[in-house]
Amino acid sequence: MNRIVKSFVLPLLLLLGACVTVPPEAARVQLHNQMSSLLQDCRRMGPVRGSGSRLISKENALEKAKVQMREKAAKEYKADSVALINIDPYWNEIVTNGVAFDCYPDR
């Protein structure tokens, strides 16, 4: 029984933990991978930062950091867009920095 737990249950838990869930407020914020001409008529709201642990994978950490950035933009600024400015990969985490924008003030 102990061998089954080690060979099946533990990898399953790690796999399920690797999924990134997107909260509803973050899902309403669009992410631009750079400063874009699409943002030129938008109101700049302020800086946002996200981070993700590299414990599971680098890709998962980056996705988690981007989602966290979108969520902070929605909660702190009521923003609807985020421009990703830079990605800092450290040995244990990935940190993203961006700028929140309000492009659709009439919504």
Buried (B, 14 or more C-beta within 10 A) or exposed (E): EEEEEEEEEEEEEEEEEBEBEBEEBBEBBBBBEEBEEEBEEBEEBEBBBBBBEBEBEEEBBBBBBBBBBBBBBBBEBBBBBBBBBEBEEEEEBBBBBBBBBBBEEEE
